[in-house]
Amino acid sequence: MQRILITDFDGTLCQNEFYQLVSERILPADTPNYWSQFVRGELSHLAVLQAYFSAIRAEEDTVLALLKEMKLEPRFEELGKKLVEQGWSIIVASAGCDWYIRKLLEPLEVPLTLHTNHGRWRGGKHGLEMTPPLESPFYSAEYGIDKAAIVADALQTADGGRVVFAGDGLTDVAGMLLLSSSFRFARRDCAGELQRRGESFQPFDRWAEVALSLLENA
Ligand SMILES: [Mg+2]
């Protein structure tokens, strides 16, 4: 029986979110508040991130320097490899994009599957170009990637084995609801929304807590 850990990236495998660092630190002050347009239902989540990333006018090196501030879990390499040794498959599911995710994850060589949007650095008047993965079986017009569909697919693949999902955002809630409470690991907005709905979950602050709990309950 398979064991599958699905994890969000921004705010989950990393303490901080790329889009938030970009908007706080490097976007021009006159950049429109696209997030409020998303909250009002005028823009999709995908369109909001595309708008923020393409508004970047900084040099690529300045943006790359932000990646450290995302605070990738320092024990990810160690604990990710241990999980894989114990038979877990790791799936990273993100409504962000692969341009920054790959830069952070690939050097660590933890075996994993990544489902996310495409990203390409263009610079100049184009900033970071994000495009949805139209070829993905998990493509979603709203987010680029449909995390609930990834969880549903993992449940089929695992065929009665364990499927765990760790996330921190509102885009993670629908996927959480497909699992029983002991397999939902949530923080921040995701935890708040589950609480508001009267749904139980396992709270965490650092991703290492999720990994250690899975390793202890092998
Ligand atoms: Mg997140």
Residues whose N, C-alpha, C, O or C-beta is under 5 A from the ligand:
A	BS01	MG	D8 F9 D10 G11 T12 D168 G169
